[in-house]
Amino acid sequence: MKKFLVLYNAPQSAQSQMAESSPEAAQEGMKAWMEWASRAGSGIVDMGQPLGAGKEVSQSGTSDTNASVGGYGILQAEDMDGALALLDGHPHLMMPGASIQVFEALDLPGM
C-alpha cells in the first residue's frame, strides 16, 4: 500500500472556523467526519487534525505563511485513484471554497 498526504484547504482558518461554530454545528461537523472515517476504514493511517497559523522558513529568514492549509491527514491506498476514492463525499468539501490536495508519499532508497 502507498501512503498519501492529504491537505485540507479552506479560505478561513481552522481556528476561526472553530471559534465561530456553535456547539451544535461543531457536533454535526464531527458527526460527518466520523461517518466519513467509518466509510474510509483502514484507508485512514492518521486522521490528522486542524492546523493553526504557520511559518515559512527560507534561507533569508522566517515569515508568516499565507497558505490556506487548515488541516492534514494521511491515507493509504493501492494508488492515487484509490486514495481519491476514499475522499469521495468528504465532509470538508461541504465548506464553501474548500478543497483537498492529495500527494503520494514516495519511497526513498536507503531510508
C-alpha distances in whole Angstrom, upper triangle without the diagonal:
4,7,10,13,16,19,22,25,29,32,33,32,30,33,36,34,34,37,38,37,39,38,37,35,33,33,32,29,28,28,26,23,23,23,20,18,19,18,15,14,11,9,12,11,14,17,19,22,25,26,30,32,30,32,31,32,33,36,39,38,36,37,35,33,33,29,29,26,26,23,19,16,12,10,6,5,5,8,11,12,10,10,14,15,14,16,19,22,21,24,24,25,29,30,32,31,28,24,21,19,15,14,11,11,12,12,15,17,19,17
4,7,10,13,16,19,22,26,29,31,29,28,31,33,32,32,35,37,35,38,37,37,34,32,32,31,28,27,28,26,23,23,23,20,18,20,19,15,15,13,10,12,11,14,16,17,21,23,24,28,29,27,29,28,29,30,32,35,34,33,33,32,29,30,26,26,23,24,20,17,14,10,8,5,5,6,7,9,11,10,9,13,14,13,15,18,21,20,23,23,24,27,28,30,29,25,22,18,16,12,11,7,7,8,9,13,15,17,15
4,7,10,13,16,19,23,26,27,26,24,27,30,28,28,32,33,32,34,34,34,31,29,29,29,26,24,25,23,20,21,21,18,16,19,18,14,14,12,9,9,8,10,13,14,17,19,20,24,25,24,25,25,26,27,30,32,31,30,30,29,26,27,23,23,19,20,17,13,10,7,6,4,7,9,9,9,12,11,9,12,14,12,14,17,20,18,21,20,21,25,25,28,26,22,19,16,14,10,9,6,5,8,10,13,16,18,15
4,6,10,13,16,19,23,24,23,21,24,27,25,26,29,30,29,32,32,32,29,27,27,27,23,22,24,21,18,19,20,17,15,18,17,13,15,13,10,10,9,10,12,12,15,17,18,21,23,21,23,22,24,25,28,31,30,28,27,26,23,23,20,19,16,17,14,10,8,6,5,6,8,10,9,8,11,10,7,10,12,11,11,15,18,15,18,17,18,22,22,24,22,19,16,12,10,6,5,4,5,9,11,15,18,20,17
4,7,10,13,16,20,21,19,18,21,23,22,23,26,27,27,30,29,30,27,25,26,25,22,21,23,21,17,19,20,17,16,19,18,15,16,15,12,11,10,10,11,10,12,14,14,18,19,18,19,19,20,22,25,28,26,24,24,22,19,20,16,16,12,13,11,7,6,5,7,9,11,14,13,11,14,13,10,11,14,13,12,16,18,15,17,15,17,20,20,22,20,17,14,10,8,6,5,6,7,10,13,16,19,21,18
4,7,10,13,17,18,16,15,19,21,19,20,23,24,23,26,26,27,24,21,23,22,18,18,20,18,14,17,18,14,14,17,17,13,16,15,12,10,11,10,10,9,11,12,13,16,18,17,19,19,21,23,27,28,27,25,24,22,19,18,15,13,10,11,8,5,5,6,7,10,12,15,14,11,14,13,9,10,13,11,9,13,15,12,14,12,13,16,16,18,17,13,10,7,6,5,7,9,10,14,17,19,23,25,22
4,6,10,13,14,13,12,16,18,16,18,21,22,21,25,25,25,22,20,22,22,18,18,20,18,15,18,19,16,16,19,19,16,19,19,16,14,14,12,11,9,10,10,10,13,14,14,16,16,19,21,25,26,25,22,21,18,15,15,11,10,6,8,6,5,7,9,11,14,16,19,17,14,16,16,13,13,16,14,12,15,16,13,14,11,12,15,15,16,14,11,9,6,5,6,8,12,13,16,19,21,25,27,24
4,7,10,11,10,10,13,15,13,15,18,18,18,21,22,22,19,17,19,18,15,15,18,15,13,16,17,15,15,19,18,16,19,20,17,15,16,14,12,10,10,9,9,12,14,14,17,18,21,23,27,28,26,23,21,19,15,14,11,8,6,6,5,6,8,11,13,16,18,21,20,17,18,18,14,13,16,14,11,14,14,11,11,7,9,12,11,13,11,8,6,5,7,9,12,15,16,20,23,25,29,31,28
4,7,9,9,9,13,14,12,15,17,18,18,21,23,23,19,18,21,20,16,17,20,17,16,19,20,17,18,22,22,20,22,23,20,18,19,17,15,13,13,10,10,12,13,13,16,17,20,22,26,26,25,22,20,17,14,12,8,5,4,5,7,9,12,15,16,20,21,24,22,19,20,20,17,16,18,17,14,16,16,13,13,9,9,12,10,11,8,6,5,6,8,11,13,17,19,22,25,27,31,33,30
4,5,7,8,11,11,10,13,15,15,15,19,20,21,17,16,19,18,15,17,19,17,16,20,21,18,20,23,23,22,24,26,23,21,22,20,17,16,14,11,11,12,13,14,17,18,22,24,28,28,26,23,20,17,14,12,9,6,7,6,9,12,15,18,20,23,25,27,25,22,23,23,20,18,21,19,16,17,16,14,12,9,9,11,8,8,6,4,7,9,11,14,17,21,22,26,29,31,35,36,34
4,7,9,12,11,10,14,15,14,15,19,21,22,18,18,21,20,17,19,22,20,19,23,24,22,23,27,26,25,28,30,27,25,26,23,21,19,17,14,13,13,13,15,17,18,22,24,28,27,26,23,20,16,14,10,9,6,9,9,12,15,18,21,23,27,28,31,29,25,26,27,24,22,24,23,19,21,19,17,16,12,12,13,9,8,6,7,9,12,14,18,20,24,25,29,32,34,37,39,36
4,7,8,7,7,10,11,11,12,16,18,19,16,15,19,19,16,18,21,19,18,22,23,22,23,26,27,26,28,30,27,25,26,23,20,18,15,12,12,11,11,14,17,19,22,25,29,28,26,22,19,16,14,11,10,7,9,8,12,15,18,22,24,28,29,32,30,27,28,28,25,24,26,24,21,22,20,18,16,12,13,13,10,10,9,9,12,14,16,20,22,26,27,30,33,35,39,40,37
4,5,5,6,9,10,11,12,16,18,19,16,15,18,19,15,17,20,19,18,21,23,21,22,26,26,25,27,28,26,23,24,21,18,16,13,9,8,7,8,11,14,16,20,23,27,26,24,20,17,14,12,10,10,7,8,6,9,13,16,20,22,26,28,32,30,27,28,28,25,24,26,24,21,23,21,18,16,13,15,15,12,13,12,11,13,14,16,19,21,25,25,29,31,33,37,38,35
4,6,5,6,9,10,11,14,15,17,14,12,15,16,13,13,17,16,15,18,20,19,19,22,23,22,24,26,24,21,21,18,15,13,10,6,7,7,9,12,16,18,21,25,28,28,26,22,20,16,14,13,12,9,9,5,7,11,14,18,20,24,27,30,29,26,27,27,23,23,24,22,19,21,20,16,14,11,14,14,11,13,13,11,13,14,16,19,21,24,24,28,31,32,36,37,34
4,5,5,6,9,10,13,14,17,15,12,16,17,14,15,19,19,17,20,22,22,22,25,26,25,27,28,27,23,24,20,18,15,11,8,8,6,8,12,16,19,22,25,29,28,25,22,19,16,15,14,14,12,11,8,10,14,17,21,23,27,30,33,32,30,31,30,27,26,28,26,23,25,23,20,17,15,17,17,14,16,16,15,17,18,20,22,24,27,27,31,33,34,38,39,35
4,5,5,6,9,12,14,16,14,12,16,17,15,16,20,19,18,21,24,23,24,27,28,27,29,31,29,26,27,23,20,18,15,11,11,9,11,14,18,20,24,27,31,30,27,23,21,17,16,15,15,12,13,10,13,17,20,23,26,30,32,35,34,31,32,32,29,28,29,27,24,26,24,21,18,15,17,17,13,15,15,14,17,19,21,24,26,29,30,33,36,37,41,42,39
4,5,5,6,10,12,13,11,9,13,14,11,13,16,16,15,18,20,20,21,24,25,24,26,28,27,24,25,22,18,17,14,10,11,11,13,16,20,22,26,29,33,32,30,26,23,19,18,16,16,13,13,10,12,16,18,22,24,28,30,33,32,29,30,30,26,25,26,24,21,23,20,17,14,12,14,13,10,12,13,12,15,17,19,22,25,28,29,32,35,37,41,42,38
4,5,5,8,9,12,9,7,11,12,10,11,15,15,14,17,19,19,20,23,24,24,25,27,26,23,24,21,17,16,12,10,11,11,14,17,21,24,27,30,34,33,31,27,25,21,20,19,18,15,15,11,12,16,18,22,24,28,30,34,33,30,31,30,27,26,27,25,22,24,21,18,15,13,16,15,13,15,16,15,18,19,21,23,26,29,29,33,35,37,41,42,38
4,6,8,10,13,11,10,13,15,13,15,18,18,18,20,23,23,23,26,28,28,29,31,30,27,28,24,21,19,16,13,14,12,14,18,21,24,28,31,35,34,31,27,25,21,21,19,19,17,17,14,15,19,21,25,28,31,34,37,37,34,35,34,31,30,31,28,26,27,25,22,19,17,19,18,15,17,18,18,21,22,24,27,29,32,33,36,39,40,44,44,41
4,7,10,11,10,9,13,14,13,15,18,18,18,21,23,23,24,27,28,28,30,32,31,28,29,26,23,21,18,15,16,15,17,20,24,26,30,33,37,36,33,29,27,23,22,20,20,17,18,15,17,21,23,27,29,32,35,38,37,34,35,34,31,30,31,29,26,27,24,21,18,16,18,16,14,15,17,17,20,22,25,27,30,33,34,38,40,42,46,47,43
4,6,8,6,6,9,10,10,12,14,15,15,18,19,20,21,24,25,26,27,30,29,26,27,24,21,20,17,14,16,16,18,22,25,28,32,35,39,38,35,32,29,25,24,22,22,19,19,15,17,20,22,25,27,31,33,36,36,33,33,32,29,28,29,26,24,24,21,19,15,15,17,15,12,15,17,16,20,21,24,27,30,32,33,37,40,42,45,46,43
4,5,5,6,9,10,10,12,14,15,17,18,20,21,22,24,26,27,28,31,30,28,29,26,23,22,19,17,20,19,22,25,29,32,35,38,42,42,39,35,32,29,28,26,26,22,22,19,20,23,24,28,29,33,35,39,38,36,36,35,32,31,31,28,26,26,23,21,17,17,19,17,15,17,20,20,23,24,27,30,33,35,36,40,42,45,48,49,46
4,6,5,6,9,10,10,12,14,15,16,18,20,21,22,25,26,27,29,29,26,28,25,21,21,18,17,20,20,23,26,30,33,36,39,43,43,40,36,34,30,29,28,27,24,23,20,20,23,24,27,28,32,34,38,38,36,36,34,31,31,30,28,26,26,23,21,17,18,20,18,17,20,22,21,24,25,28,30,33,35,36,40,42,44,47,48,45
4,5,5,6,9,10,11,12,14,15,17,19,20,21,23,24,26,29,28,26,28,25,22,22,20,19,22,22,25,28,32,35,38,41,45,45,42,38,36,32,31,30,28,25,24,21,21,24,24,27,28,32,33,37,37,35,34,33,31,30,29,27,24,25,21,20,16,17,19,16,16,19,22,21,24,25,28,30,33,35,36,40,42,45,48,49,46
4,5,5,6,9,10,11,12,14,15,17,18,20,21,23,24,27,27,24,26,24,20,20,18,16,19,20,23,26,30,32,35,39,42,42,40,36,33,30,28,26,25,22,21,18,18,21,22,25,26,29,31,35,34,32,32,30,28,27,26,24,22,22,18,17,13,14,16,13,12,15,18,17,20,21,25,27,30,32,34,37,40,42,46,47,44
4,5,5,6,9,10,11,12,14,15,16,18,20,21,22,25,24,22,24,21,17,17,14,13,16,17,20,23,27,30,33,36,40,40,37,34,31,28,26,25,24,20,19,16,16,18,19,22,24,27,29,33,33,30,30,29,26,25,26,23,21,21,18,16,12,13,15,14,13,16,19,17,19,20,23,25,28,30,31,35,37,40,43,44,40
4,5,5,6,9,10,11,12,14,15,16,19,20,21,24,24,21,23,21,17,18,16,15,19,20,24,26,30,33,36,39,43,43,40,37,35,31,30,28,27,23,22,19,18,20,20,23,24,27,29,33,33,31,31,29,26,26,25,22,21,21,18,16,13,14,17,15,15,19,21,19,21,22,25,26,29,31,32,36,38,40,44,45,41
4,5,5,6,9,10,11,12,14,15,17,18,20,23,23,21,23,21,17,19,17,16,20,22,25,27,31,33,37,40,43,44,41,38,35,32,30,28,27,23,22,19,18,20,20,23,23,26,28,31,31,29,29,27,25,24,23,21,19,19,15,14,10,12,14,12,13,16,19,18,20,20,24,25,28,30,32,35,38,40,44,45,42
4,5,5,6,9,10,11,12,14,16,17,18,21,21,18,21,18,14,15,14,13,17,18,21,24,28,30,33,36,40,40,38,34,32,29,27,25,23,19,18,15,14,16,16,20,20,23,25,29,28,26,26,24,22,21,21,18,16,16,13,11,8,9,12,10,10,14,16,14,16,17,20,21,25,27,28,32,34,37,40,42,38
4,5,5,6,9,10,10,12,14,15,16,19,19,16,18,16,12,13,12,12,16,18,22,24,28,30,33,36,40,40,38,34,32,29,27,26,24,21,19,16,14,15,15,18,19,22,24,27,28,26,26,24,21,21,21,18,16,17,15,12,9,11,14,13,13,17,19,17,18,18,21,22,24,26,27,31,33,36,39,40,36
4,5,5,6,9,10,11,13,14,15,18,19,17,19,18,14,16,15,16,20,22,25,27,31,33,36,39,43,44,41,38,36,33,31,29,27,24,22,19,17,18,17,20,20,22,24,27,28,26,26,24,22,21,20,17,16,16,14,12,10,12,15,13,15,19,21,18,20,19,22,23,26,28,29,32,34,37,40,42,38
4,5,5,6,9,10,11,12,14,17,17,15,18,17,13,15,15,15,19,22,25,27,30,32,35,38,42,42,40,37,35,32,29,28,25,22,20,17,16,17,16,18,18,21,22,25,25,23,23,21,19,18,17,14,13,13,10,8,6,9,11,10,12,16,18,15,16,16,19,20,23,25,27,30,33,36,39,40,37
4,5,5,6,9,10,10,12,15,14,12,15,13,10,12,11,12,16,19,22,24,27,29,32,35,38,39,37,34,32,29,27,26,23,20,18,15,13,13,12,14,14,17,19,23,23,21,21,19,17,16,16,13,11,12,10,8,6,8,11,11,13,16,18,15,15,14,17,18,21,22,23,27,29,32,35,37,33
4,5,5,6,9,10,10,13,14,12,14,13,10,13,13,15,19,21,25,26,30,32,34,37,41,42,40,36,35,32,30,29,26,23,21,18,16,15,14,15,15,18,19,23,24,23,22,20,18,18,17,13,13,14,12,10,9,12,15,15,16,20,22,19,19,17,20,20,23,24,25,28,30,33,36,37,34
4,5,5,6,9,10,14,14,13,16,15,13,16,16,18,21,24,28,29,33,34,37,40,43,44,42,39,38,34,32,31,28,25,23,20,18,18,16,17,16,18,19,22,23,22,21,19,17,17,15,12,12,12,10,9,9,12,14,14,16,20,22,19,19,18,21,20,23,24,26,29,31,34,37,38,35
4,5,5,6,9,12,11,10,14,13,11,14,15,16,20,23,26,27,30,32,34,37,40,42,40,37,35,32,30,28,25,22,20,18,16,15,13,14,13,15,16,19,20,18,17,15,13,13,12,9,8,9,8,6,7,10,12,12,15,18,20,16,16,14,17,17,20,21,22,26,28,31,34,36,33
4,5,5,6,9,9,7,11,10,8,11,13,15,19,22,25,26,29,31,33,36,39,41,39,36,35,32,29,29,26,23,20,18,15,14,11,12,11,13,14,18,19,18,18,15,13,14,13,9,10,11,11,9,10,12,14,16,18,21,22,18,18,16,17,17,19,20,21,24,26,29,32,33,30
4,6,5,9,10,9,13,13,11,15,17,19,22,26,29,30,33,35,37,40,43,44,42,39,38,36,33,33,29,27,24,22,19,18,15,15,13,15,16,19,20,20,19,16,15,16,14,11,12,13,12,11,12,15,17,18,20,24,25,22,21,19,21,20,22,22,23,26,28,31,34,35,32
4,5,9,9,10,14,15,13,16,18,20,24,27,30,31,34,35,37,40,43,45,43,40,39,36,33,33,29,26,24,22,20,18,15,15,13,14,14,17,18,18,16,13,13,13,11,8,10,10,10,10,12,15,16,17,20,23,24,21,20,18,19,18,21,21,22,25,27,31,33,35,32
4,6,5,6,10,12,10,14,16,19,22,25,28,28,31,32,34,37,40,42,40,37,36,34,31,30,27,25,22,20,18,15,12,12,9,10,10,14,15,15,14,11,10,11,9,6,8,9,10,10,12,14,15,17,20,23,23,20,18,15,17,15,17,17,19,22,23,27,30,31,28
4,5,6,9,11,11,14,17,20,23,27,30,30,33,34,35,38,41,43,41,39,38,36,33,33,29,27,24,23,19,17,13,12,10,10,11,14,16,17,16,13,12,14,12,9,12,13,14,13,15,17,19,21,23,26,26,23,21,19,20,18,19,19,20,22,24,27,29,31,28
4,5,7,10,11,14,17,21,23,27,30,30,32,33,34,37,40,42,40,38,38,36,33,33,29,28,24,23,20,17,13,11,9,8,9,12,15,16,16,12,12,14,13,10,13,15,17,16,18,19,21,23,25,28,28,25,23,20,20,17,18,17,17,20,21,24,26,27,25
4,6,9,10,13,16,19,22,25,28,28,30,30,32,34,37,39,38,35,35,33,30,30,27,25,22,21,18,15,11,9,5,5,6,10,11,12,13,9,8,11,10,7,10,13,15,13,16,17,19,21,23,26,25,22,20,16,16,14,15,14,14,17,18,22,24,26,23
4,6,6,9,13,16,18,22,25,25,27,28,30,32,35,37,35,33,32,30,28,28,24,23,19,18,15,12,8,6,5,6,9,13,14,14,15,12,10,12,12,9,10,13,15,13,15,15,18,20,21,24,24,20,18,15,15,13,14,14,14,17,19,22,25,26,23
4,7,9,12,16,18,21,24,23,26,26,28,30,33,35,34,31,31,29,27,28,24,23,19,19,15,12,8,5,5,6,10,13,15,15,17,14,12,15,15,12,13,17,18,16,18,18,20,23,24,27,26,22,20,17,16,14,14,13,13,16,16,19,22,23,20
4,5,9,12,14,18,21,20,23,24,25,28,31,33,31,28,28,26,24,25,22,20,17,16,12,9,6,5,7,9,13,17,17,17,19,16,13,16,17,13,14,17,18,15,16,16,19,21,22,25,24,20,19,16,16,14,14,15,14,17,18,21,24,24,21
4,7,10,13,16,19,20,23,24,26,29,32,34,32,29,28,26,23,24,21,19,15,13,10,8,5,7,8,11,14,18,19,18,19,17,14,15,16,12,12,16,16,12,13,13,16,18,18,22,21,18,17,14,15,14,15,16,16,20,21,24,27,28,24
4,7,9,13,16,16,19,20,22,25,29,30,28,25,24,22,20,20,18,16,13,11,7,5,4,7,10,13,16,20,20,19,21,19,15,17,18,15,14,18,18,14,14,13,16,18,18,21,21,17,16,13,14,13,15,16,15,19,21,23,26,27,23
4,6,10,13,14,17,20,22,25,29,30,27,24,23,20,18,19,16,15,11,9,6,6,7,10,13,17,20,24,23,22,23,22,18,19,21,17,16,19,18,15,14,12,16,17,16,19,19,16,16,14,15,15,17,19,18,22,24,26,29,30,26
4,7,10,12,15,18,20,24,27,28,25,22,20,17,16,16,14,12,9,6,4,7,9,13,16,20,22,26,25,23,25,24,20,20,22,19,17,20,19,15,14,11,15,16,14,17,17,14,14,13,15,16,18,20,20,24,26,28,31,32,29
4,7,8,12,14,17,20,24,24,22,18,17,14,12,13,11,10,7,5,5,8,11,14,17,21,24,27,26,24,26,25,22,22,24,22,19,22,22,18,17,14,17,18,16,18,17,15,15,14,15,16,18,20,20,23,26,27,30,31,28
4,6,10,13,16,20,23,23,20,16,15,12,11,11,11,10,9,7,8,11,15,18,21,25,28,31,30,27,29,29,25,25,28,25,23,26,25,21,20,17,19,20,18,19,18,16,17,17,18,20,21,23,23,26,28,29,33,33,30
4,7,10,14,17,20,20,17,13,11,8,8,9,9,10,9,9,11,13,17,20,23,27,30,33,31,29,31,31,27,27,30,27,25,28,27,23,22,19,21,22,19,20,19,17,18,18,18,21,21,24,24,27,29,30,33,34,31
4,7,10,13,17,17,14,10,9,6,6,8,8,10,9,10,11,13,17,19,23,26,29,31,30,27,30,30,26,26,29,27,25,28,28,24,24,20,22,24,21,22,20,18,19,18,18,19,20,22,22,24,27,27,30,31,28
4,6,10,13,13,10,7,6,5,5,9,9,12,12,13,15,16,19,21,25,28,31,33,31,29,32,32,28,29,32,30,28,31,31,28,27,23,25,27,25,25,23,21,21,21,19,21,21,23,22,25,27,26,30,30,27
4,7,10,10,8,6,5,6,5,9,9,13,13,15,16,17,20,22,25,28,30,32,30,28,31,32,28,28,32,30,28,31,32,28,28,25,26,29,26,26,23,22,21,21,19,21,20,22,21,23,25,25,28,29,26
4,7,8,6,5,7,9,9,13,13,17,16,18,19,19,22,23,27,29,31,33,31,29,33,33,30,30,34,32,31,34,35,31,31,28,29,32,29,30,27,25,25,24,21,23,21,23,22,23,25,24,27,27,25
4,5,5,6,9,11,11,15,15,19,19,21,22,22,25,26,29,31,33,35,32,30,34,35,31,32,35,34,32,36,37,34,34,30,32,34,32,32,29,27,26,25,23,24,22,24,23,23,25,24,26,27,25
4,6,8,11,14,15,18,19,22,22,25,26,26,28,29,32,34,36,37,35,33,37,37,34,35,39,38,36,39,40,37,38,34,35,38,36,36,32,31,30,29,26,27,25,27,25,25,27,25,27,27,26
4,7,9,13,14,17,19,22,23,25,26,27,30,31,34,36,38,40,37,35,39,40,36,37,40,39,37,40,41,38,38,35,36,38,36,35,32,31,30,30,28,29,27,29,28,28,30,28,31,31,30
4,7,10,12,16,17,21,21,23,24,25,28,29,33,35,37,39,37,35,38,39,36,36,39,38,36,39,40,37,37,33,34,37,34,34,31,30,29,29,27,28,27,29,27,28,30,28,31,31,29
4,7,9,13,14,18,18,20,21,22,25,27,30,33,35,37,36,33,36,37,33,34,37,36,33,37,37,34,33,30,31,33,31,31,28,27,27,26,25,26,25,27,26,27,29,28,31,31,29
4,6,9,12,15,16,18,20,21,25,27,30,33,35,37,35,33,36,36,33,33,36,35,32,35,35,32,31,28,29,31,28,28,25,24,24,24,23,25,25,27,26,28,30,30,33,33,31
4,7,9,12,13,14,17,19,22,25,28,31,34,36,34,31,34,35,31,31,34,32,30,32,32,29,28,24,26,28,24,24,22,21,22,22,21,23,23,26,26,28,30,30,34,34,32
4,6,9,10,12,14,16,20,22,25,28,31,33,31,28,30,31,27,27,30,29,26,29,29,26,25,22,23,25,22,22,19,18,18,18,17,20,20,23,23,25,28,28,32,33,30
4,6,9,11,14,16,20,23,25,29,31,33,31,27,30,30,27,26,29,28,25,27,27,24,24,20,20,22,19,19,16,15,16,17,16,19,20,24,24,26,29,30,33,35,32
4,6,8,11,13,17,19,22,25,27,29,27,24,26,27,23,22,25,24,21,24,24,21,21,17,18,20,17,17,14,13,13,13,13,16,16,20,21,23,26,27,31,32,30
4,6,9,12,15,18,20,24,26,28,26,23,24,25,22,20,23,22,19,21,21,18,17,13,14,16,13,13,11,9,10,11,11,15,16,20,21,24,27,28,32,34,31
4,6,8,11,14,17,20,22,25,23,20,22,23,19,18,21,20,17,19,19,16,16,12,14,16,14,15,12,10,9,9,9,12,14,17,18,21,24,25,29,31,28
4,7,11,14,17,21,23,26,25,22,23,23,19,19,21,19,16,19,18,15,14,10,13,14,12,14,12,10,10,10,11,14,16,19,20,23,26,27,31,32,29
4,7,11,14,17,20,23,22,20,21,21,17,17,19,17,14,18,17,14,13,10,13,15,13,16,15,11,11,10,11,12,14,17,17,21,23,25,29,30,27
4,7,10,14,16,20,19,17,19,18,14,15,17,15,13,16,17,13,14,11,14,17,16,18,17,13,12,9,9,10,11,13,14,17,20,22,25,27,23
4,7,10,13,17,16,15,17,15,12,13,15,12,11,15,16,12,13,12,15,17,17,20,19,15,14,10,10,10,11,12,12,16,18,21,24,25,22
4,7,10,14,14,13,15,13,10,12,14,11,11,15,17,14,16,15,17,20,20,23,22,18,16,12,11,9,10,10,10,13,15,18,21,22,19
4,7,10,11,10,12,10,7,10,11,8,9,13,15,13,16,15,17,20,21,24,23,19,16,13,12,9,10,9,10,13,15,18,21,23,20
4,7,8,9,11,8,7,10,11,9,11,15,17,16,19,19,20,23,24,27,26,22,19,16,15,11,11,9,10,12,14,17,20,21,19
4,5,7,8,5,5,9,9,8,11,14,17,16,20,20,20,24,25,27,26,23,20,16,15,12,12,10,11,13,14,18,20,23,21
4,7,8,6,8,11,11,11,14,16,19,19,23,23,23,26,28,30,29,26,22,19,18,14,13,11,12,13,14,18,20,22,21
4,5,5,6,9,10,11,13,15,19,18,22,22,22,25,27,28,27,24,20,17,15,11,11,8,11,12,14,17,19,22,21
4,5,5,6,9,10,11,13,16,16,20,19,19,22,24,25,23,20,17,13,12,8,8,7,11,12,15,18,21,24,22
4,5,5,6,9,10,11,15,15,19,19,18,21,23,24,23,20,17,14,13,11,12,11,14,16,18,22,24,27,26
4,5,5,6,9,10,14,14,18,18,18,21,23,25,24,21,18,15,14,11,12,11,14,16,18,22,24,27,25
4,5,5,7,9,13,12,16,15,16,19,21,23,21,18,15,12,11,8,9,9,12,14,17,20,23,26,23
4,5,5,7,10,10,14,14,13,16,18,20,19,16,13,10,10,8,10,11,14,17,20,23,26,29,27
4,5,5,9,10,14,15,14,17,19,21,21,18,15,13,13,11,14,14,17,19,22,26,28,31,29
4,6,8,8,12,13,13,16,18,21,20,17,15,12,13,11,14,14,16,19,21,25,28,30,28
4,6,5,9,9,9,12,15,17,17,13,11,9,10,10,13,14,17,20,23,26,29,31,29
4,6,9,11,9,12,15,17,17,14,12,11,13,13,16,17,20,23,26,29,32,35,32
4,6,9,8,9,12,14,15,13,12,12,14,15,19,20,23,26,29,32,35,37,35
4,6,6,8,10,13,14,11,10,9,12,13,17,18,21,24,27,30,33,35,33
4,5,5,8,11,13,10,11,11,14,16,19,21,23,27,30,33,36,38,35
4,5,6,9,10,7,8,8,12,13,17,20,22,25,28,31,34,36,33
4,5,7,8,6,6,8,11,14,17,20,23,26,29,32,36,38,35
4,6,9,7,9,11,15,17,21,24,26,30,33,36,39,41,38
4,6,5,9,11,15,18,21,24,26,30,33,36,39,41,38
4,6,9,12,16,19,22,26,28,31,35,37,41,43,40
4,7,10,13,17,20,23,26,29,32,35,38,40,38
4,7,10,14,17,20,23,26,29,32,35,37,35
4,7,10,13,17,19,22,26,28,32,34,32
4,7,10,13,16,19,22,25,29,31,28
4,7,10,13,16,19,22,25,28,25
4,7,10,13,16,19,22,25,22
4,6,9,13,15,19,21,19
4,6,9,12,16,18,16
4,7,9,13,15,13
4,6,10,12,11
4,6,9,8
4,6,6
4,6
4
